[in-house]
Structures are given as C-alpha cells and as structure tokens.
Amino acid sequence: MLSEDEFNALALAVFRSQFHHNAAYRAFCAGRSVSPDSVGDWQKVPAVPPRAFKGLELTSLAAAEREFVFWSSGTTGESRSRHFHSRESVALYETSLWAWFERQVLAGRPELCPVALTPSPAAAPNSSLAHMFGEILRRQGRVPEEHFVGRVGLDGAWGVDFGAWRRCVEQGMVRNEPLLLLGTAFNFVHLLDWLATSGSSLCLPAGSVVLETGGYKGRSRELTRSELHAALGEALGLARDQIVTEYGMSELSSQAYAYPGSADGRQWFRFPPWARAQVVSPETGQEVAEGATGVLRILDLANVWSVAALQTEDLAVRHGEAFELLGRIPAAEPRGCSQMTA
C-alpha cells in the first residue's frame, strides 16, 4: 500500500514527464498557467476531460511507438476518444488490471471458468474492454475462441451468440464448475430479454459470479443498476454478493470495483492503491466534504505514457477513498460504458 507521500512523489514525477514529453498536454497545462514547478500536490495536477482524447493526441509516444490504440465505444461515424499504447504501456495496463481484478473479484473464490458476452480481442482489437477480458482469460489459461460468446455485426454493433452461451452454462453444470460471466449492462439486458422470450431458465452453477461493467448508449432498453442486478439474480440464481460492478474507461489503465457500502444495497467503488479518486466541486474544483456530491476526478499512475489525471463527467458521492456513482452530469456526452444512475 502506497503512503500519501509515496503516491504524491510518484504522481508529481509522472506529471513532470508528461508535461515535457506530451505536447498536447503541455499546451493544456500552459493554458491554465500550470507547470511542474508550480505544483507540489498531486491533487493540483491539471486533469483533462476524456472528450479531449477525441481531437488531441494526448500521448508521450512517438508515432512509430503507437502499436495499439483503444477507442471509446460508440457508433459508426461518431467521433471517439483514442488512447495510444506501445507494447510497454499495454504490458503495464495488463499488469494493473490483473492485479486489482485478482484481488477484488477472484480473491477467496473457487476457480471460476470465465465466459465473456463481448466479442474477443481479435474481433474487436480497438476495444479496451475486450482486451481486458482477453487478458483475464489468458491469465486463467483459457482459449479465447471458446470463451467469448459475443459477436460483431456487419454494422459494427455487438451481439451475443445465445446458443454458445447456453452451451457454456450447460457444460459448467455438467462439470459442476462455477462460471465468471463478463459483460456490459446492455449485454446482460439482451441476455435477460432472450431468456424471457425463449422461455429459457438457466441458473448458473453454484458459486458463479457476474461482472457487469455498465453502459447502454441506446443499445438496449435501460434499467437502473439495482433493477438490472435484481433481474440477473432472479434469472440466473445469484445472490447480491455474486454480482460485481466495474468502473473503467478506455482513457484509463486501472479499474475500480464496487462493494456493498450500506445496508440498502448502494455500491461504493474503490480504485487500486496506484490510482486515486476525488469527488470535487464543479464550481471550485476543490474536494467536497465527506458524504457530499460532486464530479469524479481520477489520477491513475498506470497512465504513464498518456495523461494520468482525468476529470470525468460522472457525478459521485464521496465516502473516504471510495465513491458512490450517481450517473452522468446532466447534458454531458453519453459514453458507451458510462455508469447507470444508481
């Protein structure tokens, strides 16, 4: 666990490097009359909005080093954010995501057989979510082609091969092997609708876990998170603590996971020790009081070659180092993996 002083020193070192090597970010800071010489606290590092990744090349990587690019989800023809990666930065991304996923999702659970409702990384090479799920499968020694049941349509939209999904569940039941079902909110709504229209009833094997990442953007009917989780629990035979929620975005390299924060089922998210989340006032930019509402700001030390500090458009309630998501700021741009209103 990093102390506050250790985190601050690392954050300032990353800021200094990005200021000097990331031309677009340096111009952003200059417009605010901020430089490494004027910042002594990580909370004062200038944070860029994710939408800035659409038009600006917010990277310290030379063009020849940009071997990968993650695009924010969206529709064909829509302007989308770009997060450039080299082999080294992708390796750091993979290390970051696995370390926190293993601790938050897998710790204390029996071995789970992962099944992703999204397309594979080969089918969706610019999706950070598909890459994340592919890395989870790789770390668990699984063959991706057999464990991704999502498909990409001719229009680029994601769908689910429900026949393949059924076979995975039935095989798990025969082997008495609990599943780890990975997907977005709209994946799960499509699954619920298919179960309802087909008259199917497929409870997952005992001990199974669902990981839900949020996100609709017009790809299905929308449910609140509590409604979605209640429906999944009833349809798949899961208790509340068997449904895990993830918060992430293509512009980050680390993810937050939710845990029950109160008796009424509200969820509080927490990032790994190498990332910090603040809930700040949109008027003053200062951190709000405990229990107050503001806008989520994140500093991710794993974003070494892009921009570490991001100013999101998500409303949240501060709970110490954790936060409760409330949804998007009114009139903010919708995001493909944006969080649902609590």
Buried (B, 14 or more C-beta within 10 A) or exposed (E): EBEEEEBBEBBBEBBBBBBEBBBBBBEBBEEEEBBBEEBEEBBBBBBBBBBBBBEBBBBBBEEEBBEBBBBBBBEEEEEBBBBBBBEEBBEBBBEBBBBBBEEBBBEEEEEBBBBBBBBBBEBBBBBBBBBBBBBBBBBBEBEBEEBBBBBBEEEEEBBBEBEBBBBBBEBBBEEEBBBBBBBBBBBBBBBBEBBEEEEEEBEBBEBBBBBBBBBBBEBBEBBEBBEBBBBBBEBBBBEEEBBBBBBBBBBBBBBBBBEEBEEEEBBBBBBBBBBBBBBBBEEEBEBBEEEEBBBBBBBBBBBBBBBBBBBBBBBBBBBEEBBBBBBBBEEBBEBBBBBBEB
